Amino acid sequence: MELFIANRHAHQVLENRGIKVYKNFVGEFMTSLEMAGMSITLLKLDQELKELLDAPTDINLMK
């Protein structure tokens, strides 16, 4: 729940500065046993990167 609260606040801060958020991902994508807190990563997108981000994927690669 804390990650979603932080995500909402970050989204509001970015929008207040005129930065449009295209897409966000919230979850435990990279963890460490000894890590406290969280991290936020931002990426400036162009049209090519948007297409790659939205491209379909196959999660069943390991058969």
PyMOL commands that set and color helices and strands:
alter all, ss='L'
color gray80, all
select helices_A, chain A and resi 2-16+47-54
alter helices_A, ss='H'
color red, helices_A
deselect
rebuild
show_as cartoon
